[in-house]
Structure formats: structure tokens, C-alpha cells
Amino acid sequence: MDDKTRLKMEEVSQKSQEEQANFFLRAFGRHISPLEVAEIAKRFDAISGKEKAHEIEEPQVLKLLTDESKTMTRTEFREEFRKIDTDCNGRVSLIEFLLFKYEKQPRELFQDRGETDLVAQLDKAQQLEEELQALILERENKIHALKVKSNQQGVSGMRAKHELETLLASDESAIKEKEMRIKTIKARAEKACLLNDPFEAQNRARRDEEEKLREADRQSRQVASERLRKRGSAFGL
């Protein structure tokens, strides 16, 4: 792993567990179940003995692998641990374990996937916001300069006044276009982030299950009520 990728991995590994899981899914979520990732994150928590730990130690990694039905000798485990510990710091973060489990390489995590890369989309929105702020500042500075100049006597003052009126009457199309692009990119990326969020996916699954139970209970009550009604009718009630 090159130094640039190593530094990026170290940075991501210090993020919260949710952020690590989401970062992983933003890169590979099209082919990996968010619910499965959420379950791995839950086991990672339980094994660490510390809620939402950034990294776990070697014995804990062994337990995590054992829980995944991976039986191995000490030598085999040492080889596996070296594969998992991509930044070679003697500990394993959630995102390192996810890369190992799904046979992904760190460099793949940071590849530019264009429109399919959610992180890249949000970065693009940030870049457009910076350009937008520069455009707004440039326009405001120009308006201020023209206001000062329009107070001058003579032709230059008249010319500045006319230019100022033209600028103020303009539709600011460049600014509005960038605002619309930012809004569109952010909406698309944030929606995709939500869909790929393993913890949100877990919550959705729980809510769906609760809704099914409520519906089953409602139908059961309805059947029981219908039976009582029929029984009452039989006795002339």
C-alpha cells in the first residue's frame, strides 16, 4: 500500500464506527448488503468490550474470525492478521475488517467512481459551493466598486452608474445555475447515502417487522371480532 493510501486509511480508521461502515458502503454498497455490514459492526462492538471502538486488538480479531467459523492455527492467524491490518499498526479497525471480509483492497476504497461514488459527489458539491461563494463575492465587490465610482463627477461617474444599474438588473444566471447543480447533487448523494446506511437499513428492517406484527395482530383481532359477531347472531344477539 502506498503512503497516500496508508494515510487515508489511518484517517478513515479514526472515524466513528457508523462513519466507517457508511464510507465502506458508499464505495461498495451496490453489491453488499447494508444489513450484513450493520450486523458485523454490532459484533465488532460486542467483541471490543467498548461501545463503538475505533479499533480492536489481536486477540479480539481472533475471536471475531472464530465467530465467523474461521478455524486456523496460530501461524495461519498471524498471516491473516497481517492481511487485515492494512496500516500495520497492530490493531484492526472496522473498515479494515470489512475490506478483508469482502476481499477488497484499500486503493479500491478511494477510487474515483464519478457519479456512482457518493463521496465524490459530495466533494463535487463542496467544490461547487466554493465556486458559488467566489462568484457571489466577486459580484458584491464589483457592485461596491461601481457604487463608489458612480458618485464621481463626469463621464466616468455616469458610465459607472449605468454599469451598476445593468449589473443589478441582471438575472444572476451563473449563480442560480450553480445553486441548482449543488442542490441536485446533494439531494441525489444524500438519498443514496441514506439508502446505503447500514444502521438506517437495520432500522428500516426493524420498522418493517414491527409493521408486519401490527398487521398480523390487527387481522387476528378482526377475525376474532367476526367470530364473536357470528356467534352473537346465532343466539339472536
Kinemage of the C-alpha trace (Angstrom):
@kinemage 1
@onewidth
@group {chain A} dominant
@subgroup {mainchain}
@vectorlist {calphas} color= white
{ca met a 1} P 0.000 0.000 0.000
{ca asp a 2} L 1.432 3.388 -0.981
{ca asp a 3} L 1.918 6.179 1.567
{ca lys a 4} L -1.017 8.236 0.270
{ca thr a 5} L -3.467 5.337 0.644
{ca arg a 6} L -1.992 4.457 4.054
{ca leu a 7} L -2.599 7.988 5.329
{ca lys a 8} L -6.181 7.895 4.020
{ca met a 9} L -6.769 4.537 5.728
{ca glu a 10} L -5.429 5.898 9.025
{ca glu a 11} L -7.780 8.873 8.723
{ca val a 12} L -10.846 6.740 7.961
{ca ser a 13} L -9.959 4.268 10.751
{ca gln a 14} L -10.226 7.078 13.310
{ca lys a 15} L -13.787 7.884 12.274
{ca ser a 16} L -16.746 6.597 14.245
{ca gln a 17} L -17.905 3.071 13.565
{ca glu a 18} L -21.018 4.311 11.736
{ca glu a 19} L -18.893 6.582 9.557
{ca gln a 20} L -16.525 3.717 8.722
{ca ala a 21} L -19.403 1.419 7.776
{ca asn a 22} L -21.030 4.118 5.670
{ca phe a 23} L -17.736 5.006 3.985
{ca phe a 24} L -17.272 1.348 3.041
{ca leu a 25} L -20.806 1.040 1.671
{ca arg a 26} L -20.525 4.240 -0.350
{ca ala a 27} L -17.701 2.544 -2.226
{ca phe a 28} L -19.090 -0.991 -2.468
{ca gly a 29} L -22.754 -0.785 -1.397
{ca arg a 30} L -24.171 -1.801 -4.762
{ca his a 31} L -23.005 -5.376 -4.223
{ca ile a 32} L -23.003 -5.700 -0.416
{ca ser a 33} L -25.954 -5.854 1.973
{ca pro a 34} L -26.142 -2.875 4.367
{ca leu a 35} L -27.870 -5.142 6.898
{ca glu a 36} L -24.960 -7.582 6.785
{ca val a 37} L -22.491 -4.743 7.362
{ca ala a 38} L -24.593 -3.494 10.284
{ca glu a 39} L -24.529 -6.968 11.823
{ca ile a 40} L -20.736 -7.120 11.511
{ca ala a 41} L -20.488 -3.690 13.141
{ca lys a 42} L -22.655 -4.942 16.017
{ca arg a 43} L -20.365 -7.959 16.563
{ca phe a 44} L -17.333 -5.663 16.325
{ca asp a 45} L -18.848 -3.588 19.157
{ca ala a 46} L -19.617 -6.621 21.301
{ca ile a 47} L -16.132 -8.094 20.921
{ca ser a 48} L -14.307 -4.826 21.574
{ca gly a 49} L -15.873 -4.536 25.028
{ca lys a 50} L -16.041 -0.798 24.438
{ca glu a 51} L -19.005 0.791 22.666
{ca lys a 52} L -18.209 1.970 19.144
{ca ala a 53} L -14.461 1.354 19.482
{ca his a 54} L -12.413 2.591 16.526
{ca glu a 55} L -10.100 -0.443 16.546
{ca ile a 56} L -9.729 -3.852 18.215
{ca glu a 57} L -6.643 -5.770 19.358
{ca glu a 58} L -5.189 -9.026 18.043
{ca pro a 59} L -6.997 -11.401 20.490
{ca gln a 60} L -10.305 -9.720 19.683
{ca val a 61} L -9.667 -10.118 15.951
{ca leu a 62} L -9.071 -13.836 16.543
{ca lys a 63} L -12.425 -14.084 18.346
{ca leu a 64} L -14.164 -12.212 15.519
{ca leu a 65} L -12.707 -14.616 12.958
{ca thr a 66} L -13.593 -17.612 15.140
{ca asp a 67} L -17.174 -16.367 15.399
{ca glu a 68} L -17.215 -16.313 11.597
{ca ser a 69} L -16.405 -20.045 11.681
{ca lys a 70} L -12.811 -19.487 10.576
{ca thr a 71} L -10.737 -22.138 12.365
{ca met a 72} L -6.984 -21.679 11.952
{ca thr a 73} L -3.623 -22.345 13.545
{ca arg a 74} L -1.642 -19.609 15.277
{ca thr a 75} L 0.616 -19.276 12.229
{ca glu a 76} L -2.363 -19.055 9.880
{ca phe a 77} L -3.937 -16.419 12.108
{ca arg a 78} L -0.743 -14.333 12.087
{ca glu a 79} L -0.801 -14.399 8.273
{ca glu a 80} L -4.479 -13.425 8.217
{ca phe a 81} L -3.907 -10.657 10.751
{ca arg a 82} L -1.184 -9.138 8.587
{ca lys a 83} L -3.641 -9.077 5.670
{ca ile a 84} L -6.340 -7.391 7.763
{ca asp a 85} L -4.079 -4.837 9.474
{ca thr a 86} L -3.550 -2.766 6.328
{ca asp a 87} L -1.906 0.196 8.077
{ca cys a 88} L 0.379 -2.137 10.113
{ca asn a 89} L -0.352 -0.501 13.478
{ca gly a 90} L -1.041 -3.777 15.316
{ca arg a 91} L -4.770 -3.077 15.597
{ca val a 92} L -7.746 -3.552 13.274
{ca ser a 93} L -10.458 -1.023 12.530
{ca leu a 94} L -13.945 -1.921 11.371
{ca ile a 95} L -13.222 -0.748 7.839
{ca glu a 96} L -10.044 -2.868 7.687
{ca phe a 97} L -12.051 -5.926 8.719
{ca leu a 98} L -14.740 -5.165 6.144
{ca leu a 99} L -12.104 -4.858 3.398
{ca phe a 100} L -10.685 -8.230 4.441
{ca lys a 101} L -14.055 -9.976 4.708
{ca tyr a 102} L -15.277 -8.833 1.306
{ca glu a 103} L -11.859 -9.221 -0.346
{ca lys a 104} L -11.481 -5.559 -1.258
{ca gln a 105} L -8.268 -3.557 -1.489
{ca pro a 106} L -7.721 -0.214 0.299
{ca arg a 107} L -6.958 1.507 -3.002
{ca glu a 108} L -10.422 0.482 -4.266
{ca leu a 109} L -11.958 2.320 -1.309
{ca phe a 110} L -10.626 5.642 -2.553
{ca gln a 111} L -11.102 5.186 -6.299
{ca asp a 112} L -12.957 7.945 -8.134
{ca arg a 113} L -16.169 6.343 -9.351
{ca gly a 114} L -17.649 9.518 -10.784
{ca glu a 115} L -21.427 9.675 -10.497
{ca thr a 116} L -21.566 6.316 -8.689
{ca asp a 117} L -19.144 7.464 -5.971
{ca leu a 118} L -21.201 9.167 -3.278
{ca val a 119} L -18.173 10.649 -1.558
{ca ala a 120} L -17.024 12.096 -4.892
{ca gln a 121} L -20.485 13.579 -5.454
{ca leu a 122} L -20.435 15.314 -2.087
{ca asp a 123} L -16.898 16.541 -2.768
{ca lys a 124} L -18.134 17.928 -6.093
{ca ala a 125} L -20.983 19.715 -4.310
{ca gln a 126} L -18.448 21.218 -1.885
{ca gln a 127} L -16.299 22.397 -4.805
{ca leu a 128} L -19.326 23.998 -6.488
{ca glu a 129} L -20.258 25.720 -3.227
{ca glu a 130} L -16.778 27.231 -3.037
{ca glu a 131} L -17.062 28.412 -6.647
{ca leu a 132} L -20.510 29.820 -5.874
{ca gln a 133} L -19.227 31.783 -2.893
{ca ala a 134} L -16.394 33.141 -5.065
{ca leu a 135} L -18.928 34.273 -7.704
{ca ile a 136} L -21.109 35.965 -5.098
{ca leu a 137} L -18.114 37.698 -3.506
{ca glu a 138} L -16.870 38.851 -6.928
{ca arg a 139} L -20.301 40.325 -7.758
{ca glu a 140} L -20.587 42.056 -4.379
{ca asn a 141} L -17.111 43.559 -4.715
{ca lys a 142} L -17.920 44.791 -8.211
{ca ile a 143} L -21.192 46.364 -7.014
{ca his a 144} L -19.356 48.126 -4.185
{ca ala a 145} L -16.651 49.441 -6.531
{ca leu a 146} L -19.244 50.698 -9.037
{ca lys a 147} L -21.238 52.424 -6.284
{ca val a 148} L -18.136 54.317 -5.193
{ca lys a 149} L -17.221 55.195 -8.765
{ca ser a 150} L -20.774 56.270 -9.681
{ca asn a 151} L -20.539 59.096 -7.132
{ca gln a 152} L -17.778 60.691 -9.179
{ca gln a 153} L -18.481 63.626 -11.492
{ca gly a 154} L -18.266 63.457 -15.257
{ca val a 155} L -18.367 60.706 -17.836
{ca ser a 156} L -16.651 58.062 -15.700
{ca gly a 157} L -19.259 58.507 -12.954
{ca met a 158} L -22.134 58.270 -15.454
{ca arg a 159} L -20.604 55.190 -17.062
{ca ala a 160} L -20.179 53.513 -13.642
{ca lys a 161} L -23.789 54.334 -12.731
{ca his a 162} L -25.064 52.773 -15.956
{ca glu a 163} L -22.882 49.684 -15.463
{ca leu a 164} L -24.144 49.373 -11.884
{ca glu a 165} L -27.792 49.534 -12.990
{ca thr a 166} L -27.131 46.873 -15.631
{ca leu a 167} L -25.402 44.613 -13.100
{ca leu a 168} L -28.181 44.980 -10.525
{ca ala a 169} L -30.818 44.240 -13.183
{ca ser a 170} L -29.031 41.094 -14.394
{ca asp a 171} L -30.678 37.738 -13.638
{ca glu a 172} L -27.618 36.265 -11.896
{ca ser a 173} L -27.965 33.185 -14.117
{ca ala a 174} L -24.466 31.850 -13.384
{ca ile a 175} L -25.130 31.948 -9.637
{ca lys a 176} L -28.579 30.381 -9.964
{ca glu a 177} L -27.220 27.630 -12.214
{ca lys a 178} L -24.567 26.669 -9.660
{ca glu a 179} L -27.107 26.762 -6.831
{ca met a 180} L -29.344 24.363 -8.771
{ca arg a 181} L -26.452 21.985 -9.533
{ca ile a 182} L -25.403 21.939 -5.883
{ca lys a 183} L -28.956 21.224 -4.755
{ca thr a 184} L -29.367 18.394 -7.285
{ca ile a 185} L -26.037 16.715 -6.468
{ca lys a 186} L -26.590 16.951 -2.726
{ca ala a 187} L -30.130 15.594 -2.906
{ca arg a 188} L -29.033 12.638 -5.044
{ca ala a 189} L -25.987 11.868 -2.894
{ca glu a 190} L -27.781 12.245 0.432
{ca lys a 191} L -30.611 9.978 -0.739
{ca ala a 192} L -28.092 7.361 -1.854
{ca cys a 193} L -26.197 7.709 1.437
{ca leu a 194} L -29.405 7.092 3.353
{ca leu a 195} L -30.243 4.031 1.264
{ca asn a 196} L -26.755 2.609 1.849
{ca asp a 197} L -26.593 3.468 5.545
{ca pro a 198} L -26.355 0.054 7.294
{ca phe a 199} L -27.775 1.371 10.553
{ca glu a 200} L -30.687 3.050 8.791
{ca ala a 201} L -31.230 -0.163 6.814
{ca gln a 202} L -31.331 -2.047 10.105
{ca asn a 203} L -33.867 0.427 11.481
{ca arg a 204} L -35.976 0.113 8.323
{ca ala a 205} L -35.951 -3.686 8.651
{ca arg a 206} L -36.998 -3.406 12.301
{ca arg a 207} L -39.792 -0.962 11.427
{ca asp a 208} L -40.981 -3.269 8.619
{ca glu a 209} L -41.035 -6.233 11.009
{ca glu a 210} L -42.955 -4.224 13.620
{ca glu a 211} L -45.450 -3.174 10.952
{ca lys a 212} L -45.930 -6.815 9.919
{ca leu a 213} L -46.580 -7.793 13.543
{ca arg a 214} L -49.084 -4.952 13.958
{ca glu a 215} L -50.856 -6.003 10.753
{ca ala a 216} L -50.963 -9.636 11.876
{ca asp a 217} L -52.376 -8.556 15.252
{ca arg a 218} L -54.987 -6.359 13.523
{ca gln a 219} L -56.084 -9.211 11.269
{ca ser a 220} L -56.246 -11.601 14.234
{ca arg a 221} L -58.446 -9.164 16.156
{ca gln a 222} L -60.626 -8.710 13.096
{ca val a 223} L -61.103 -12.497 12.727
{ca ala a 224} L -61.905 -12.839 16.453
{ca ser a 225} L -64.397 -9.969 16.238
{ca glu a 226} L -66.088 -11.559 13.229
{ca arg a 227} L -66.369 -14.868 15.061
{ca leu a 228} L -67.980 -13.162 18.054
{ca arg a 229} L -70.394 -11.341 15.763
{ca lys a 230} L -71.442 -14.576 14.062
{ca arg a 231} L -71.833 -16.333 17.389
{ca gly a 232} L -73.974 -13.479 18.675
{ca ser a 233} L -76.142 -13.649 15.553
{ca ala a 234} L -76.688 -17.376 16.086
{ca phe a 235} L -78.100 -16.649 19.539
{ca gly a 236} L -80.169 -13.745 18.285
{ca leu a 237} L -77.972 -11.125 19.932
